[in-house]
Amino acid sequence: MTEIAILVDDVSKCFPKRRSFASLMTSRALTQTSEGEGKWALRNISLEIPSGSSVGIIGLNGSGKSTLLEIIAGTLLPTSGSVHRQGRVAALLELSSGFNPDRTGTENVLLNGMVAGFARSEVEQRFDEIARFADIGQVLDHPVKTYSSGMLARLAFALHTVFTPDILIIDEILSVGDYFFQQKCYRRLAEMREAGVTQLFVSHDLALVRDLCDQTAYLRGGCLAYWGSSSAAIHRMMTDGPLCDPQAWPAHKGELPRESQISFADAVWQPRDGQESRLVGVRICREDGESTLIHTLGSHITIEVWFLTSPQDRDLIIGLAIKNRFDQTVTSINSSMLGCHGISHTGTALRCFEFELDLCLEGGEYSLRLGLNRPPESDETHYQSLDSTDWFGPITVNWDYQNDLAPFFGMFGLPMSGKLRSEHLLTTLASEGQV
Amino acid sequence: MISCTWRHYELILEMVRHDFTQRYRGSYGGILWSFANPVAMLAVFTLAFGGLFSKGAYESEGGVIYYALNVFPGLLLFQALAEVINKAPTLITGNPAYVKKIVFPLEALPITAVLVALSHLFIGLMVWGVIYGLFFNQVPYGAMYLPLLLLIFAPALLFFGLLFSALGVFIRDLNHIVVPFGQALLFLSPVFYRTENIPLKWQLLLNFNPLTIIVEQIRVVVAQGQISDWVGLILYFLTASFFCAMAWRVFQWCRGRFADLV
């Protein structure tokens, strides 16, 4: 039977709202957070992480990954539920985690070693080893605030891995290291895995998660959406439905949404507040209406853009841009170009614009950006942007080039038609033969 | 509480040491300022009480220098207390990395603040002892009792350090309150006057001031070479230790919520 290194038992975390002194006096703020107030970052997470395994945690920004790591590391206490850890935990939660910017690298190493529970003499003994691994030379004698992010990562990683912990927690910090340092780190991580160190990663580098982790937890909106094999978790994350689910809004039942009723829990961009017109959600649907980020080359898709109009903004224009993975704009088009002029409304309304297209793009990953614009004033040439999303994605276009004949090769399938026209036969071998 | 402090004593010592080097880093005087500051302060007080204010009250007792030297230990004591209570409310909130990013023994922060304050107090008293000796051509033998008095004073300091640093996280207004609070403690203690010289009802109030008995006993120790109120001091020490233990409880109880609020 394998031993459990970390047991996360039904953990929820709510960040209370900051309160004024007056409300602090009148409420139970000091004792317990009342539910319904504040923001729930995690809900009912339960995980059993076996000793010696490597575990990844993935999810979109704001899905609660870092909060979960902080709770596992013990710097945050869960609002409810509990965490049990077996052995000494070393956590690299943030680049400069625990470093005092005014102290030199050497002093920080000493101090952090002592914080981790080692005697001064032990830290001094291992100091050369740490310095050698970090390999940042004379800089060690300068204050940490003068370090580059790469140097910080090197020092932090060296410090936390030289004293082999029982559990190592890493929150996306290796990505700032250069190629050779990353190699060195992965070699060290592999050594530690051999030695039976339980490892926990948060990363947006899905390939890394797939390669390093035995098991992966996929968080979505603070809930554990999937817990199991890494590739399955990644697949779940990539295929998971709408970025922001308009179905959940009461608007669909014929009434206007109120601010508080719209949930942005898993949106990839944060909509701005205020009265002006703005985007509220995006869905990308297959022909059968299912919302997904993975599509087949050549399939007919619909991009739904949900937006709020306000009376003062007339003639709204919805823009769409697609980039490929080399950051080249594949296409950029808007509703006006598509012949849909003057989207406006006399009141505040939730509306949806649909882009329909045949996905004639080379197989691969694409990112999307949608914008809400006003037409240019008479003396200007550019659209005025009212709101826009970040570049989000990836939208995956699938094609099995090995086994199926693609409808086209190259970057796009340009709208093209072909037909056979003339029938002026020069030689009529066949007919001659027949005659 | 003691075991926890002991477990991290190396860390705490390192932090105290760093506080000293950090304070004077980049200055030409360096650590000398720790000694120069009390000297300068003493000079200013001598000037203020000797040159600017009326010389009446203490003239009979040996002159301006005598008065200044008498006031000085009390003032140093107050400075130590003020340093702790002014710094405490922002100790936790000012070190978010320690709260959120690593598992740090947070109680080391107020303990460090107290030790730093006590060290400055001790240096100040040494400077004062030397100057006293130079002016009166006699070694103040009573000064031998000073370390003991500092030890008795320590739990009171720690009480304020722990309590205010924990509460400072919840009540951000605290760091605006502590300065006038400190001033009140100063003027409600017999630093500038003697307890016997003020109305009786005020004397009672004075007894609740954590500075009072220590200030008085330092004065007695200097004048008579021995401690006059052992019972008072022991009671004071026990009470302060009790409050300090309570503050420790409060601190531990609050710390789970620090990370949410910092």
Chai-1 contact restraints between the chains, C-beta under 6 A:
chainA,res_idxA,chainB,res_idxB,connection_type,confidence,min_distance_angstrom,max_distance_angstrom,comment,restraint_id
A,F15,B,D260,contact,1.0,0.0,6.0,A-B,restraint_1
A,F21,B,D173,contact,1.0,0.0,6.0,A-B,restraint_2
A,G74,B,V103,contact,1.0,0.0,6.0,A-B,restraint_3
A,T75,B,K100,contact,1.0,0.0,6.0,A-B,restraint_4
A,T75,B,A259,contact,1.0,0.0,6.0,A-B,restraint_5
A,L76,B,A259,contact,1.0,0.0,6.0,A-B,restraint_6
A,L77,B,G256,contact,1.0,0.0,6.0,A-B,restraint_7
A,L93,B,K101,contact,1.0,0.0,6.0,A-B,restraint_8
A,E94,B,K101,contact,1.0,0.0,6.0,A-B,restraint_9
A,S97,B,K101,contact,1.0,0.0,6.0,A-B,restraint_10
A,S97,B,I102,contact,1.0,0.0,6.0,A-B,restraint_11
A,G98,B,A97,contact,1.0,0.0,6.0,A-B,restraint_12
A,G98,B,K101,contact,1.0,0.0,6.0,A-B,restraint_13
A,G98,B,I102,contact,1.0,0.0,6.0,A-B,restraint_14
A,L111,B,E14,contact,1.0,0.0,6.0,A-B,restraint_15
A,M114,B,E10,contact,1.0,0.0,6.0,A-B,restraint_16
A,M114,B,L11,contact,1.0,0.0,6.0,A-B,restraint_17
A,V115,B,F104,contact,1.0,0.0,6.0,A-B,restraint_18
A,R120,B,E10,contact,1.0,0.0,6.0,A-B,restraint_19
